Amino acid sequence: MLTKQRQDLLLKLLEEKGSIMVSEVKELLSASESTIRRDITALDREGKLVKVFGGAVAAEEKITAHEYTVAQKSELNLEEKKRIARYAASLIEPEDFVYLDAGTTTAHMLDYIAEDRVTFVTNAVAHAQRLAMRGIKVLLVGGELKASTEAIVGSQAMQIIQNYHFTKGFFGTNGVTKKCGCTTPDANEAMVKRTAIEQCKKSYVLCDSSKFEQISAVTFASFAGMNFLTDRRPAGYEDCENIEITF
């Protein structure tokens, strides 16, 4: 395939999805990772896209690669997070096999979980410690510990998660839009989230309304494929049946 044809296809994919990852598009375009990275670099220089870690995003989108630490995020929209977490915890039923993503909103769920006949799998060390102290069965995935979010990431974590089949999964996100879906700043964390979602019978994203119309660098789930629990319905999302308001 000629360079111009390949780059045109890259831009077409971006127009459709809002963001792409090198690892995803190399097979579609029958090209090596190094070739795709060179194309992205060239298109970034021309102002036709924005190069980000692990891929690219559409040039017209407003992107943030900044990520707050767990301590910083724990103080943001605290009451909204607690309300969302309380409702999410009420969805857990006896004998559920639950994936619990790292994050501050999912952490608040631990204060409201009433059912103890449940098994949890998590990539958050702090979540696992709190569940174990309550005598609830919990499995902690192995891998690389990311300091800023206190999440375990990497290929080892993904391989472990692929062996499980969850009845429900609860996930955090840094941003949500209809076009780009659920996004996070880190490609490694995105891949772990995506892997876990694929293993869930039903997946919920816990996000306060400030996360809507925000975009981080890497998409880990499509908008249509997820169920959202939030504190209020953002403007422009009135017709979305996959958004549930928590009270």
N, C-alpha and C positions, 0 to 999 in steps of 0.2 A: 504494500500500500504506500502511495506517495505521501510525503510529509504533509502537504497541503490537505489532502483527503483526510488524513488521520487527525489533524488539528481541527478541521471543520467538524468531524464527528465528535471530538472532545467538546467543542463549543455547543453542539446540538444536545449532547448529554447534560451539560450544565444548564442549558435553557430549560430542559425538562425537569431536572432534579434539584437544581440550585447548588448542589455540591457533589463532588466526586472524590473517590480515593484511588490512588495509583493501583493498589492491589486488586481493586474491583474491575477497573477498565482495561487492564493489560490483556486479559483473555478476550474481551469483546473486540479489541482492536488488533489482536494477534501481534502484539509488540512486547518487547522487554520492559521491565520497570525503568531502566535507565533511559530508554527511548521516550517513554511517556513523561518522565521527569524533565527531559530536555524540551519536549513540546510545551509542557506547562510553564517552564521558565521562559521560553520564547514568547508565549502568549501573554504571560504576566508583563513582560517588558513592553509589549505592544498595547497594554491596557485593556486587553480583551477578557481577562479573568484576574482573580486574585489568588496568588500562590499561598497555600497554608501548609502546615506540617502534615505530610502524608497525602496531600492531594491539592484540590483547588475549589474555589467557590466563585459564583457568578459575580462579575464586576460591579453590577448595580446593587448588590445586597450589602447591607451594613453588617459587618462582621466584627465580633470581639473575640480575641484569643486570650483575654485576661481570665484568670481563674482565682477566685478568693480561696483562702485557706478555710479549713473546717471551722476554726474559731471565728473567723470573720463572717462566714455564712450563717453561723448559728444565731447571730443577732439580727439577721435580715428577715422582715415579715414574719416575726415569731408567732403571733397569734394565728395568722392564716395557716402557717405550717402545722401548728398543733391541731387545728380544726380539720384539716385535710388528713392528717395522720390518724386522728381518732376515727374518722369514717373509714379509712382504709383498713384499719385494724379490725373493724366490725365485719369486714368481708371474709375474714379467715374463719374456716369451719373445721370441725373435728376431722382428723385424719388427713388434712391437707398437707401437701409437700410443697413448701413455699421457697421461692428464691427471693432474697432480700438484698437489694442493691445497696452499695455504700452511698452515704449522703445524709444531710442534716434532717430532711423531712422524713425519710425512712427511719432515721434514728428515733424520732418522736413516736413512731408507731409502737416502739417497745414499751412506752408508758401506758398503752391502752390495750395491749394484747391480753385478752381474757381467757382464751382457749389454750390449754397446755398439751392437748393431744395432737400436736402438730410437730412436724420436722422441718427445720429451716436449713437452707444452704445460703451462705453469704460470702461476699468478698470483702467484708468490712470487719477488721479485727475487733473494734470496739463493740459492734453489734453482737458478734459471737460471744464475747466476754459477758455482756449483760444477759443474754439469753441463757448461757450456761449457769450463771449465778442464780437464775430463777428455776433451774432444774429442767429447762426445756431442751429437748434434743436439738443440737445444732452441728452442722458440718461446715468447717471453714476451708475454703479452697486455697490451694497453695500457689505460690508464684512470687512475683516481684512486688514489694510494698511501695506504693507511691506516697511520698511524705505529705504532700499538700492536701490530698483528699483522704488519706489513710485507707486507700483502697488497694486491694491486691489485683494486679494486672499481669498481662503477658501471656505467652503461648501455653505455659503450663496450666494457668488458671482456665484458659479456654478448653484445653483437652479434658480437664476434670469435669467441667460443666457439661460438656457434650455427652457424658455418660448418664446424666440425670434427665428425668422427665417430670416437670413441675406442674402441679395443678394450677398454681397462681404465681405470678411474679410481680414485685413492686419495685419501681425504678424511679430514680431522680433524673433530672435533665437541667441543662444550663439555658436552653432556649427552645422555643417551639414556633414553627410557622407551618402553614398548609403546604407550602412549596418545598421547604427544606426538611420538614419533619422535626424530629427530636435531635438536638445537637449538643456536643460537648467539646471542650478545647483540645482534648488529648486523644490521639488516634488509638493508642493502646487501650485506654479505658473504653473508648467507643466499641472496639472489637469485642471486649469482654461483655459489655452490655448487649450487643447484637447477638452474640452466641447464646447468652442466657435467655433472651427473648424468644429465640428460635426453639428453645426447649420448653417453653411455657404453653400450657393449654390456654390460659388467659393472662394478658399482661396489662398492668396499670401503671400509668405515669403520674407521679405525685408532683404537682407544680403549682405554686401560687400564680395568680394572674399576671404578675410582673414579668413572668418568663415568656409570655406570648409576644410574638413579633420581635423576639430576640434571636440572634443566630450566632452560634459558636462555630468553630472551624470544621468539625467533623460530624456528619449525620450518622446516627446509630439505629434509627427506626423511622419508617415513613409515618406521616400524620394519620393516614387512613387506617393503618394497621394497629393502632394503639387505642387504649381507653384512658381518658384523662380525668383525673380528680383534681378539682381546683376550687378556689373560694368564690369566684364570680366569673360570669361569662364575658370574655373580652369582646369589644366591638369588632364586627366582621366575622364572628364565629357563631352567630345566632342560629344558623341552620345545621350546626354540627351535632349529630346524634351521639358521637363518641365522647362528648364532654359532659361530665356529671358534676353538678355543683354540690359541695358538701355543706352541711348546716350543723 
